[in-house]
């Protein structure tokens, strides 16, 4: 990534921190036994993933990342969204 120095400590750092927050929600949901609480964590994870998508889109529009990086991010985030949707669906069935 080619973020300018001013954005390295703003946008890039926010993407990194939000990614760590998403990992935290995955762990919390995995360890939770209460179905309602698990769904709450999964909803928070969904919101966090949407926030990462927005920040990556901003990075692309400001030309901090190239189209190839943007496509890779999009593919990975779409895959995570699909996995999350399946996990939420299975929790709601129980």
N, C-alpha and C positions, 0 to 999 in steps of 0.2 A: 504494500500500500504506500502511496505517495502523499501522505497528509502533510500539509504545511505545518510548520512548528507550532503556530497558534492553535491549530485544530488537533494536533497530536495530544494535547492535554485537555481538550474539550470533547470533540466528537469521537475520536478514536478511543479515548479513555472511557467515555460513556458506553460505547459499544462493548468494550471489554468488561466493564463492571456489570452491565446488564446481562451479558452472557454468563457471568459467574452467578448472578442472581437467579437466572433460569436453571442453572445446574443445582442450585440450592433447592428450588421448588421441585425438581425431579426427585431429589433425595428425600425431601419431606413427604412427597406424595407416595413414594415407594415404601417408606417406613410406616406410614399411617395405616391403621386398621379400621378406623371409623370411616364409613363410606362417604358421609356428608363432608367431613373434614378433608378427605382425599380429593373429592370433587372441587372443594374450595382451592386447594393447592394447584390442581390442574387448571382451573380457571385463571389463577394468577400466572401460571406458566404460559397459558395461551396469550394473555395480555402482554407479557414480557416478550414473547416471540414476535408479536405484532409490532412492538416498539423497536425491536432489533431490525425488523424489515423496513420500518420507516427510516431509521438511521442509516441503513445501508443504501436505501434509495436516495437519501440526501447526499451521501458520499458520492454516489454515481453521478447525480445531477450537477454536483459541484466539481466533477471530474477528478476526484481524489482517488477513485478506483477506475480501472479500465473495464470495458464491456465483458471481457473474459472473467475477471474477478466478480463482477456483478452477477453474471450467469451462474458462477459456481456458488456464490452466496445464496442466490435465489433457489437453486436446486436443493441445497442442503436445508434451507429453511422450509421449503415446501415439503421435503421428506419428513422433517421434524413435525411439521403441522399435521401431516397424515398419520404419523405414529401417535401423536397426542390425541387426535380425533378418535382413533381406534381404542386407545386406553380409556378415554372418557366414555365412549359408547359401552365398553365392557363394564365399567363401573356403574353405569346407569341401569344396565340389565339386571344386575345382581339384586 
